[in-house]
Amino acid sequence: MSKIKRKTISLRQKMIMSFCIPTVLLFLVNMMLYLGTAQMLNSLDAIYASNNTLNNLSESLDKLQNATAGYLNTKTSDALEQYYIYEEEYSDLVDNLDDNKDDNENRVLERNIKNMSENYLELTNQAVESKRGGNVEKYKSIYEEAARTYGYIDTSITNLNNQQFINNSKSYGAMMTALQTLEELNILTLVIIGIANLFFVVLIASTIADPLIKLAATANSVSQGDFNVELLPVKSNDEVGVVTKAFNKMVVSIKNYIEKLRESMEVERRLKENELIMENHIKDAELRYLQAQINPHFLFNTLNAGAQLAMMEGADRTSNYIQRVADFFRYNIKKNKDVVSLREEIELVDIYIYIINVRFAGEIQFTKEIDESLLGVKIPSMILQPIVENSINYGLRNIDWTKKIKLSVYELGDYICVSIKDNGIGMTQEKIEQVLDGTYKSNPAKSTSNGVGLNNCIERLNIFYESEDVLDIISEGEKMGTETILYLPKKDYEKE
């Protein structure tokens, strides 16, 4: 599933947006208010423009009427000129009246004023021309008709002006209401923009400041050595998000490095402990030899001298026996601190069985079933002989049937197995568990071993192979014999 890429907005862009967006909104609202007010004022001017036009028309009519009467009464050039000026002015105003065909009452009245005004201008011209022609009767009759027409026009203009004023007053009220509504709407819009601006600024400030506050608190904890802090969530890809990601990676890297360092120190500590334990076991074995007051070198040299003496006297069997005993002690002298091959350990077992059988008149039947290709594997020295000795002392010594020991070497999976099996008195499962976990205590008074016990062998095997499953003991019960099996890893071993 593809992830939606998060759009990155930098801190600079966020700050610019926080200032520019409210400014643009305020500008737009002010422009709307200005345009709306200007439109309202234009509408108000248009409303009262018709009243101004009618007032001008009424004033011009009065001036024309007075100028006409003045000329008819004085017949001077100035009065005539005055008449023509006002006549032209009124004529222009009449031309601006709309000659419409509507049935609206005001429109009909305006059309009538235009028609009557044109008739009035015609009558005043005829009256002035009659006056200038000296026709007194005619200009008087025409003037009287023009005066009546003037009265009609003046009355009509007044009525139309009043009617339009009433209508314009209604429109003015509606416009003032609309203007007030626009003003209230603008105030409401400004309040909303102000609140939104405040919210937006707080949101932007929180987006920037909150991650920095959490980052500072976590960094302070890390600086005091607490690397188990919870990693900070990354909610943006801006500069703060980038710094937070880098900080999280740094904390994880340092934590992993410390964990690996701790594990390395733990492994090194265990190795040192194993070395100390191994040294203690070796010293313990040496001490046991010293406690037995045996000087292997003196005993080995003495036995060699005895073997040579027996040979000189023709006692070949005695010479051979003494020689094998000397070989047994030679092995102890040379190998009790070294790692040896499985072949050497089996040779020592052969010597030991020979000595024991001489001692017990050949009662022990010792057999071997060995894969010769596996004898090169390395094991700690003095492992097999103590196990065989343990089988003889605790399994075979007091039985009244034929005493048998079988030594086998074979492959099983990833292991080279060494089996030492006797047909002695067997072991209970409880005793087997006590022997394996090192809690079993034998009776020293009954022991005739050379001092290297089975517990010692188990501990040295566990330390050497760094495993607690190297040795296993199997017994099917009383008088069913005991089998001790070593599971030697084939790792790093090449067959001979």
Disulfide bonds with the S-S distance in Angstrom:
none
